[in-house]
Amino acid sequence: MLDPAFLAPALQLFGTGKEQLAILGGSTPSAMALLRPTGVRGWETFQPSQCPLGFWVCHPSLPWQAVFPSLLQSLPGFPVVVGITQQDPDIFPRPSTSRTLKTLDYIQTARITLQGTFDAYWQARGKNLRANMKKQRNSLTKLGLTPRLEILTQAQDMDQAVRDFGQLESTGWKNDQGTAIHRENPQGQFYTRILENFCAQGKGRVYRYWFDDVVTAMDLCIADESSLIILKTAYNEQASHGTSPAFLMHQESFQHLFEENTLSRIEFYGKVLEWHTRWTDEIRTLYHVNGYRWGFLPGLLGKA
């Protein structure tokens, strides 16, 4: 998600024109951040809601404490605080706090490690989940419905995939709240562009789940060298036939990922919900970092 294939569409569609790219170092930068002004004397990482992680990269050997002084000196407007939002401790370990550097929890998020066999993973899931999935598949058989998992990886298929995804969201509560994806709105354009970009690199993937000839659930995903990242999930509430299409899809897609054996983990990156805990017990806390110009500011501002 720190790939230009992700960042460029986000900036084009959700940026305001006030963003600044901060680079520490010369031809071989040791840190980079895409920042936006916030408040009167502050900056923070560019963070649209569609982007699970803040746009920040840093050489592993460079301490956080070494970055903020030069960042605060270089940004326009004499800022007194810079916030680096939504960081993954498995990518950038959470730093120790100091008078001028504070951290705070963001959300807990979940992952599945793709280690061993799917059968072993499945047997480690709760008895209720395994029994429920079996019961739902038997129910579909009795109804004469055939579930089928389709995997889309070609850039030319992404436009229709996002349209189909929008149709799924339009059947549920997101349509009622006006937050559903549509191909023509900025959200739809964003997901179409990033999926096309990642598919062109062999790293985009959409799972589309069918009951006969009706699309019932979808996952929009991108990958890096080691992880599949599930960006969004939707299902057809009106064609579920008393089942959980997204759960059925995940059972099959996760099995495919175990058997494919090319990636090491599945990342959800959203806030842990009850349904995540049925699939995994691997949970960690994402965090924010604030760097201050002076040590008395955290207490004065009354926050980390």
C-alpha positions as CSV (number, residue, x, y, z in Angstrom):
1,M,0.0,0.0,0.0
2,L,3.1,2.3,0.0
3,D,3.5,1.4,-3.6
4,P,3.1,4.3,-6.2
5,A,0.5,2.2,-7.8
6,F,-1.6,2.7,-4.7
7,L,-0.4,6.2,-3.7
8,A,-0.9,8.0,-7.1
9,P,-4.6,7.3,-7.5
10,A,-5.2,8.1,-3.8
11,L,-3.5,11.5,-4.2
12,Q,-5.2,12.2,-7.5
13,L,-8.7,11.4,-6.3
14,F,-8.6,12.5,-2.6
15,G,-5.8,15.0,-2.4
16,T,-6.5,18.7,-1.9
17,G,-3.3,20.1,-3.6
18,K,-1.9,21.1,-0.2
19,E,0.1,17.9,0.3
20,Q,3.9,17.9,0.5
21,L,6.3,15.1,-0.2
22,A,9.1,15.2,2.5
23,I,12.3,13.4,1.7
24,L,15.2,12.9,4.1
25,G,18.5,12.3,2.2
26,G,19.7,12.8,-1.3
27,S,19.7,10.3,-4.2
28,T,19.2,7.4,-1.7
29,P,16.6,8.7,0.7
30,S,16.5,7.3,4.2
31,A,12.9,8.4,4.9
32,M,9.9,9.7,2.9
33,A,6.5,10.9,3.9
34,L,3.5,12.3,2.1
35,L,2.0,15.0,4.4
36,R,-0.8,17.4,4.6
37,P,-1.4,20.4,6.9
38,T,-3.7,20.0,9.8
39,G,-4.8,22.8,12.2
40,V,-2.8,25.9,12.5
41,R,0.7,24.5,13.3
42,G,0.6,20.9,12.5
43,W,1.1,18.4,9.7
44,E,0.2,14.7,9.4
45,T,0.5,11.9,6.9
46,F,-1.9,12.0,4.0
47,Q,-4.6,9.6,5.2
48,P,-7.8,9.1,3.1
49,S,-10.2,6.6,4.7
50,Q,-9.5,4.2,1.8
51,C,-5.8,3.9,2.8
52,P,-5.3,1.5,5.7
53,L,-1.7,2.8,6.4
54,G,-0.2,6.2,6.5
55,F,2.2,7.1,3.6
56,W,5.5,6.8,5.4
57,V,8.7,4.9,4.7
58,C,11.9,4.8,6.7
59,H,15.1,2.9,6.6
60,P,15.0,0.3,9.4
61,S,18.2,1.5,10.9
62,L,17.0,5.1,11.2
63,P,15.5,6.0,14.6
64,W,12.2,7.8,14.6
65,Q,13.8,10.4,17.0
66,A,16.3,11.3,14.3
67,V,13.7,12.1,11.7
68,F,11.3,14.6,13.4
69,P,13.7,17.5,14.2
70,S,14.6,18.0,10.5
71,L,11.0,17.3,9.4
72,L,9.7,20.0,11.7
73,Q,12.4,22.4,10.5
74,S,11.7,21.8,6.9
75,L,7.9,21.9,6.6
76,P,6.2,25.2,5.8
77,G,4.4,27.3,8.4
78,F,6.7,26.7,11.4
79,P,4.8,23.5,12.6
80,V,5.0,22.4,16.2
81,V,3.8,18.9,15.7
82,V,3.9,16.2,13.0
83,G,1.7,13.1,13.1
84,I,2.6,9.9,11.4
85,T,-0.7,8.0,11.3
86,Q,-1.8,4.3,11.1
87,Q,1.5,2.5,11.3
88,D,2.0,-1.3,11.4
89,P,4.5,-2.5,14.0
90,D,5.4,-5.4,11.8
91,I,6.7,-3.0,9.2
92,F,8.0,-0.2,11.4
93,P,8.4,-1.2,15.1
94,R,6.7,1.0,17.5
95,P,9.3,3.5,18.9
96,S,10.0,4.3,22.5
97,T,8.5,7.5,23.7
98,S,10.4,10.6,24.8
99,R,9.6,14.2,25.8
100,T,9.2,15.1,22.1
101,L,7.9,11.8,20.7
102,K,4.7,10.1,21.7
103,T,2.7,7.2,20.4
104,L,-0.9,6.1,20.8
105,D,-2.9,3.1,19.8
106,Y,-5.0,3.2,16.7
107,I,-6.9,0.0,16.2
108,Q,-6.3,-3.8,16.5
109,T,-6.1,-5.6,13.2
110,A,-5.9,-9.2,12.2
111,R,-3.9,-11.5,9.9
112,I,-3.7,-15.1,8.9
113,T,-0.3,-16.7,8.6
114,L,-0.3,-19.1,5.6
115,Q,1.9,-21.8,7.2
116,G,1.3,-25.5,7.0
117,T,-1.7,-27.0,5.3
118,F,-5.2,-25.7,5.0
119,D,-6.6,-28.8,6.6
120,A,-4.5,-28.1,9.7
121,Y,-5.6,-24.5,9.7
122,W,-9.2,-25.4,9.3
123,Q,-9.1,-28.0,12.1
124,A,-7.7,-25.2,14.4
125,R,-10.8,-23.1,13.8
126,G,-13.7,-23.3,16.1
127,K,-16.1,-26.2,16.0
128,N,-19.1,-23.9,15.4
129,L,-17.5,-22.3,12.4
130,R,-16.7,-25.6,10.8
131,A,-20.1,-27.0,11.5
132,N,-21.8,-23.9,10.3
133,M,-20.0,-23.9,7.0
134,K,-20.8,-27.5,6.4
135,K,-24.5,-26.9,7.3
136,Q,-24.6,-23.9,4.8
137,R,-23.1,-25.9,2.0
138,N,-25.6,-28.7,2.6
139,S,-28.4,-26.2,2.6
140,L,-27.3,-24.8,-0.8
141,T,-27.2,-28.4,-2.2
142,K,-30.8,-29.0,-1.1
143,L,-31.8,-25.7,-2.8
144,G,-30.1,-26.9,-6.0
145,L,-27.6,-24.0,-5.9
146,T,-24.0,-24.5,-6.9
147,P,-21.4,-22.2,-5.2
148,R,-18.4,-21.3,-7.3
149,L,-15.2,-19.2,-6.6
150,E,-13.8,-17.1,-9.5
151,I,-10.4,-15.4,-9.3
152,L,-9.8,-12.4,-11.5
153,T,-6.2,-11.2,-12.1
154,Q,-6.3,-9.3,-15.4
155,A,-6.3,-5.5,-15.5
156,Q,-9.0,-5.5,-18.2
157,D,-11.4,-7.3,-15.9
158,M,-11.2,-4.8,-13.0
159,D,-13.7,-2.2,-14.4
160,Q,-16.5,-4.8,-14.5
161,A,-15.3,-6.2,-11.2
162,V,-15.7,-2.9,-9.4
163,R,-19.1,-2.4,-11.1
164,D,-20.1,-5.8,-9.7
165,F,-18.8,-4.9,-6.3
166,G,-20.8,-1.7,-6.3
167,Q,-23.9,-3.7,-7.1
168,L,-23.3,-5.9,-4.1
169,E,-22.8,-2.8,-1.8
170,S,-26.0,-1.2,-3.2
171,T,-28.1,-4.1,-1.8
172,G,-27.1,-3.4,1.8
173,W,-26.7,-0.7,4.4
174,K,-23.9,1.1,2.7
175,N,-26.3,2.2,-0.1
176,D,-28.7,3.5,2.5
177,Q,-25.9,5.6,4.0
178,G,-24.6,6.8,0.7
179,T,-21.2,5.1,1.1
180,A,-21.5,2.3,-1.4
181,I,-18.9,2.1,-4.2
182,H,-20.1,3.1,-7.7
183,R,-17.9,3.0,-10.8
184,E,-18.5,6.7,-11.4
185,N,-17.9,8.0,-7.9
186,P,-14.3,8.7,-6.5
187,Q,-14.3,5.5,-4.5
188,G,-15.2,3.4,-7.5
189,Q,-12.6,5.2,-9.6
190,F,-10.0,4.7,-6.9
191,Y,-10.5,1.0,-6.6
192,T,-10.6,0.5,-10.3
193,R,-7.3,2.3,-10.8
194,I,-5.4,0.6,-8.1
195,L,-6.6,-2.8,-9.1
196,E,-5.7,-2.2,-12.7
197,N,-2.3,-0.9,-11.6
198,F,-1.6,-3.9,-9.4
199,C,-2.9,-6.4,-11.9
200,A,-0.5,-4.9,-14.5
201,Q,2.3,-5.9,-12.0
202,G,0.8,-9.3,-11.4
203,K,-0.3,-8.3,-7.9
204,G,-4.0,-7.5,-8.1
205,R,-6.7,-10.1,-7.4
206,V,-10.5,-10.1,-7.1
207,Y,-12.4,-13.0,-5.6
208,R,-15.9,-13.2,-7.0
209,Y,-18.3,-15.8,-5.5
210,W,-21.3,-17.1,-7.3
211,F,-24.5,-19.1,-6.4
212,D,-25.2,-20.5,-9.9
213,D,-25.2,-17.3,-12.1
214,V,-25.7,-14.8,-9.3
215,V,-22.7,-12.9,-7.8
216,T,-23.1,-13.2,-4.0
217,A,-19.8,-12.0,-2.5
218,M,-16.5,-10.4,-3.5
219,D,-13.1,-9.5,-2.1
220,L,-11.0,-6.7,-3.7
221,C,-7.3,-7.5,-3.0
222,I,-3.8,-6.4,-3.7
223,A,-0.5,-8.2,-2.9
224,D,3.1,-7.4,-2.2
225,E,6.0,-9.9,-2.1
226,S,4.6,-11.7,1.0
227,S,1.0,-10.7,1.7
228,L,-2.4,-10.6,0.3
229,I,-4.2,-7.5,1.5
230,I,-8.0,-7.7,1.5
231,L,-9.1,-4.1,0.9
232,K,-12.9,-4.5,0.8
233,T,-15.5,-7.2,1.1
234,A,-19.1,-7.1,0.1
235,Y,-21.9,-9.7,-0.2
236,N,-25.4,-9.8,-1.6
237,E,-27.8,-9.6,1.3
238,Q,-30.8,-10.3,-0.9
239,A,-29.4,-13.5,-2.5
240,S,-27.9,-15.2,0.5
241,H,-30.6,-17.9,0.9
242,G,-30.0,-17.9,4.6
243,T,-26.2,-18.4,4.3
244,S,-23.1,-16.3,4.7
245,P,-21.8,-15.9,1.2
246,A,-18.7,-14.0,2.4
247,F,-17.8,-16.7,4.9
248,L,-18.2,-19.4,2.2
249,M,-16.1,-17.4,-0.2
250,H,-13.4,-16.9,2.4
251,Q,-13.3,-20.6,3.2
252,E,-12.5,-21.4,-0.4
253,S,-10.3,-18.4,-1.1
254,F,-8.2,-19.1,2.0
255,Q,-7.9,-22.7,1.0
256,H,-6.7,-21.6,-2.4
257,L,-4.1,-19.4,-0.9
258,F,-2.7,-22.1,1.4
259,E,-2.5,-24.5,-1.6
260,E,-1.1,-21.9,-3.9
261,N,1.8,-21.5,-1.4
262,T,3.2,-18.2,-2.9
263,L,2.4,-15.8,-0.1
264,S,3.0,-16.0,3.6
265,R,0.0,-14.2,5.1
266,I,-3.4,-12.6,4.6
267,E,-3.8,-9.1,6.0
268,F,-7.2,-7.6,6.8
269,Y,-6.0,-4.2,8.1
270,G,-9.4,-3.1,9.2
271,K,-10.6,-2.9,12.8
272,V,-10.9,-6.4,14.3
273,L,-14.5,-7.4,14.4
274,E,-16.1,-10.5,15.9
275,W,-16.1,-12.3,12.6
276,H,-12.3,-11.9,12.2
277,T,-11.8,-13.8,15.4
278,R,-13.5,-16.9,13.9
279,W,-10.8,-17.0,11.2
280,T,-7.7,-16.1,13.2
281,D,-6.3,-15.3,16.7
282,E,-3.4,-13.3,15.2
283,I,-4.1,-9.8,16.3
284,R,-1.8,-6.7,16.7
285,T,-2.2,-3.0,17.3
286,L,-1.6,-0.3,14.7
287,Y,-0.4,3.0,16.1
288,H,0.1,6.7,15.5
289,V,3.3,8.6,16.2
290,N,3.5,12.3,17.1
291,G,6.7,14.3,17.0
292,Y,6.8,17.7,18.8
293,R,9.1,20.7,18.4
294,W,9.4,21.2,22.1
295,G,9.1,18.8,25.0
296,F,6.5,20.8,26.9
297,L,4.0,20.6,24.1
298,P,2.4,17.2,24.7
299,G,1.3,18.2,28.2
300,L,0.2,21.6,27.0
301,L,-1.9,20.2,24.2
302,G,-3.3,17.5,26.5
303,K,-2.7,14.6,24.2
304,A,0.0,12.1,23.2
